[in-house]
Protein backbone atom coordinates (compact mmCIF):
# COMPACT_ATOMS: atom_id res chain seq x y z
CA UNK A 1 0.00 0.00 0.00
CA UNK A 2 1.30 3.45 -0.89
CA UNK A 3 1.85 6.17 1.69
CA UNK A 4 1.77 9.89 0.99
CA UNK A 5 3.87 12.02 3.31
CA UNK A 6 3.45 15.77 3.21
CA UNK A 7 5.92 17.78 5.29
CA UNK A 8 5.44 21.46 5.92
CA UNK A 9 6.99 24.02 8.22
CA UNK A 10 8.83 27.29 8.36
CA UNK A 11 12.11 27.96 6.61
CA UNK A 12 15.01 26.29 8.35
CA UNK A 13 12.90 23.64 10.06
CA UNK A 14 14.56 20.71 8.25
CA UNK A 15 11.85 19.70 5.77
CA UNK A 16 14.26 18.82 2.97
CA UNK A 17 16.61 17.00 5.33
CA UNK A 18 13.72 14.91 6.66
CA UNK A 19 12.58 14.04 3.12
CA UNK A 20 16.11 12.97 2.17
CA UNK A 21 16.44 10.87 5.34
CA UNK A 22 13.15 9.07 4.66
CA UNK A 23 14.17 8.43 1.04
CA UNK A 24 17.56 7.06 2.16
CA UNK A 25 15.92 4.72 4.67
CA UNK A 26 13.51 3.43 2.03
CA UNK A 27 16.21 2.78 -0.55
CA UNK A 28 18.43 1.04 2.00
CA UNK A 29 15.57 -1.43 2.56
CA UNK A 30 15.12 -1.96 -1.18
CA UNK A 31 11.92 0.07 -1.45
CA UNK A 32 11.26 2.79 -3.99
CA UNK A 33 10.49 6.35 -3.02
CA UNK A 34 9.53 9.41 -5.04
CA UNK A 35 10.69 12.87 -3.99
CA UNK A 36 8.69 15.75 -5.40
CA UNK A 37 9.45 19.42 -4.94
CA UNK A 38 8.33 22.80 -6.09
CA UNK A 39 10.49 25.93 -6.07
CA UNK A 40 13.54 24.29 -4.47
CA UNK A 41 16.80 26.24 -4.67
CA UNK A 42 18.37 23.58 -6.92
CA UNK A 43 15.65 23.36 -9.55
CA UNK A 44 13.68 20.12 -9.62
CA UNK A 45 15.88 18.20 -7.19
CA UNK A 46 15.43 18.08 -3.40
CA UNK A 47 18.62 19.33 -1.76
CA UNK A 48 19.82 20.14 1.74
CA UNK A 49 22.61 22.44 2.83
CA UNK A 50 23.83 19.96 5.44
N, C-alpha and C positions, 0 to 999 in steps of 0.2 A: 504494500500500500504506500502511496506517495505521501509525503509530508511537505507542506508549504510553511516555510519560516520567514516571517517578516520582522526585521529588526529596525527600530527607529529610536532616535534620541538626538540630543544636541551635538553640535560639533565637538569633536575631541572626546566623545564618550566611548570610542572603541568599536563602533559598528562594523567597520571594514575588517578589523583585526578578528572580531568574533566570527564573521562570515568565512574568513580564510582558515581559521582554526577548525570550524565545523567541516569545511570542505576537505581539509587535510585528514581529519579523523575518518571521514567517510572513505576517502581513497585508500587510506592505509588498511581498511577492512575489506577492500575490494568492491566497494559500492560506488555508484556513480552519483555525482552531484552536479548541479547547474547553478552557477553564480550569475546573477543578472544585476546590472547597475544602470543608473541614469545619472548623467552629469558628474561622473567621477573625474578626478583631476588627471587621470591617465587615459582618457578616452573611454573605450568600451570595456576596459579590464579593471577588475577590483584590485586595488593596491592599498598598501599600508605603509606608513613612514617608519615603522619599527624595523 
